[in-house]
Amino acid sequence: MSFWEYLGNRHQQLLTDAYQHVSAVFQCMVIATALGVLIGVVTYRSVWAGSLAITSTATILTIPSLAAIGLLIPLVGLGVPPTVITLTLYGLLPIVRNSIVGLRGVDPSLVDAAKGIGMSRPARLCRVELPLAWPPILTGIRVSTQMLMGIAAIAAYASGPGLGNEIFRGIASLGSANALNQVLAGTLGIVILALLFDAAYVLLGRLTIPRGIRV
């Protein structure tokens, strides 16, 4: 069976796996973004706290993703829980680092001007600092998403959702008629989804970043 015939016969399952893959990555990115920006906001004013936050999240990336999922299985079981925990943790570093860099890069004179007109600390953060730090934060979100698109494939090891199931089935049946088709379909699917995500972030940047502060 050719690759195109395989896609025609398995398109429904592939679309289901693709949807689950996108859903898992998107939901984990929402959680990672909220946590990452919060960590950045809490730590960016202190050199040691910012360094600790970046070092801690960087340390997570030194753990092989397969090992991380394997260690979580006895604690939370198979399926979605180890997938969500692993992807969220792996997505933190670029967001935390770029949040800290972006917030530290805001012109102090603008913050002082906002303070001078009576803005409270939360108001300055939400209306001045975070909007100006948004371009690097968005860059961190893009980088995290590209990472998680690939890492999410490993979730199939723990019966997680996504196109990784197609890849693992192909690897498990190497030598069979459709083994290569399965691996290729899963891999190309992830690449295409990653490109679509990145295009969406480019559009989001154009819609949310004022022309004068685009990087």
N, C-alpha and C positions, 0 to 999 in steps of 0.2 A: 504494500500500500504506500503510495506517495505521501509526502507531507501535506499537500493540499487536500488530498482525499481524506487523510486523517482529520484535518481541521474541519472538513465538511461533515464528517460522521460524528465528531465529538464537540461540535461548536457549542451545544447547549451546556455541557458540563464545563467547558472552558470559560464560557461567559459567567457561569455561576462562581467558579473559582476566582476569576478576575474580580468580580464584584466583592467577594469576601476578602480578597487581598487588599483592594482599595479601601474597603470599610475598616479593616483592622489597622492599616497604616494611618488613615485619616483620624480615627478616634484616638489612637496612641499619640499622634502629633498634636492633637488638641490638648491632651493631658500634659504632654512634655512641654508644650509652649507655655501653658499656664504655670507649670512648676518652674520652668527655666527662667521665665521673665520675673517671677516672684523671687527666686533665688538671687537673680541679678539685682533687683531693686533693693533687697535686704543687704547685700554685701558690697555693692559697688563703691560706697563711700570709704570703706576700710581696705587698705592694701592687703593686709594679712587675711581678712575674711574673703576678699575676692580671689586671692591666690588659693586659699583652701577650697573654695567652691569649684574653681577650675580644675585643680589637681584631683579632687575627689571624683568629679564626673569624668575626668580623663582616665582615672584608674579603672572605671567600669569598662571602658573600651578595651582594656588589656585582657579582659576575660573573654575567651573564645565564646561566641554566641551559642554554639552547640552545647558547650559545658554549662553555660548559664541556664539554659533551658533544662538541661538534664538535672542540675542541682535543684531547680524549682519544682520539678515533677513530684518528688516525695512530699513537698510542703503544700502545694496547691492543686495537685492532680494534673490530668491531661487536658488538652483542648485550649480554650480561650484564655484562662487565667495566666498560665506561664507565658503565653504569647504577648499579652498586654503588658505584663510586668517587664519582660525583657525588652520589648520595643520601646517602652516609655523610658526606661533607664538608659538605653543606648542612644536615645534621641536627645538627651539633655545637654551634652557637652557643647555642641555648636551654638545652641540657644543661650546657655548660661554665659559662655565666653563672649558672644557678640552683644548680649544685653549689657554686660559689664563694660565692654569696650565702648559701646554706643552711648551709654549713660555718662561715662567719664569724658566722652568727647564733646558733650554739649557745652557750648560757650558759656562760661561762668557769668559773663556780663548779662546774658539774657535771663539767667536764673535770678541774678540780683535785681534786674529790672522788674521781673515778675513779683519778687519779694517786696520791692519798693512800692508797688501799686496795691499792696495789701493781700496778695494771694497767700493762702495757707500752704503748708508743706505738701499735703495731698493734692491740692489744686495745681501747684507748680509741677509736681510729678506727672499728673495726668494730662495737663494742658500744654506744658512746655517741654519737659524733659523726655517723656516717652514718645511723643510725636517726632521730636528731632532725632531720637535714637532708633526710630522705626526702620530706616533703611538697613542698617547692619543687623538688626534683629530679624528682619525678613530674610536676609541673606543666610543667617544661621538656620532659620526654619527650612529654607530650600536645601541646604546641605544635609540637615538631619533627615529630611524626607527621602532624599536620594539614598542615603545610607540604609534607612529602614526598609525601603522597597526591596533591597537585596537580602537584608537580614530576615525579613518576614518569611522568606522561602524556607528558612531553617525551622520555622514553627511546625512544619509538617512532621518533624521528628517527634513532636509531642501531640500529634493528632490535631494540630492547629489548622486554622482556615487558610485558604489561599492557593496560589499557583505552585507553591512548593510541593503540594501533594502530587502534582503532575510530574515534577522533576524526580521526586523520590520513587514514584511508581516506575518511572523509566529506569532509574539506576538499579532498583531492586530486580528488574527483569531484563538486565543487559543480556543481549544475545537473542532476544525474542524479536518478532517482526516489527513491533511498533515502539521498541525501547527508545531508539534515537528520536523518533517523532515526538514522544512524550517529553523527553528532556528539552528538545528544541522548542516545542510549543510553550512549555512553562517558562523557559528562559526568555524567549522573544516577547512573550506576554508581559513579563516583568519589565523588560526594557521599554516597551511601548507605553506602559502605564507610568513609568518614571518620567518619560519625556512629556506625557500629557500633564502630569502633576507640575513639572517645571514650567511648562507653558502657562498653566493656570497661575503660578506664582508671579510670572512676568506680568501677566495681565493685572493681577492684584496690586503689584507694585506701581503700575501706571495709574491705577485708580486711586491709590491711597497715599502715594508719595508726591507732594507738591513738586512741580517742575524745578523750582529753585534749589531743592535740597536732595535731588536724586543723585545717587552715586553710581 
